């Protein structure tokens, strides 16, 4: 079975459509949260995810839009986008976001937006944080988003040794690579707000029968998304950064 892992769409419909256009009709889609926030098409993105994703968990922006997190916890630009999203989202789509479980475990995979330890808020950027999180899930792999940076961490060989370090495994773009036997925490990067310096939408394909994965990047009409965000009156910083993927 093949799965497309998408995360941090941030109401960027063109980026989401570009990714789904590449994904086969038989592939299941798993979404790691932050469907909304930042962008100008929240309803359209929630509708698309509702139809296409078999599994979905919420992110911090989704929770802010349904009032589960205080908007004061966000910077001014993000808070402005959240307030606009709250006014725009339909009641059924607000209810959908409210219905999502914080984490999901399915087969060999645990799904959490930030981390298995603190699913909504914790950022796993550094190996030290990744290392501490291996104790907080039981499956072979944990899929996370939230940082908008594609990365793969592997548990140390002697996980019980206090000094054993957790490794970053190099990502091969556009090539199938084995997940391996050691436990991993894997981030597919962001569909709608990439922050690794590459503006193209980022996602991951998983082949669970072979336990292989492939990172992919897809071009999409960034200028169209920027124009839509500008027309919607969203803060310039939120759409200008799409042009350089930061
Ligand atoms: Zn996000």
Boltz pocket constraint, residues with backbone or C-beta under 6 A from the ligand:
constraints:
  - pocket:
      binder: B
      contacts: [[A, 8], [A, 10], [A, 33], [A, 34], [A, 59], [A, 61], [A, 146], [A, 147], [A, 148]]
      max_distance: 6.0
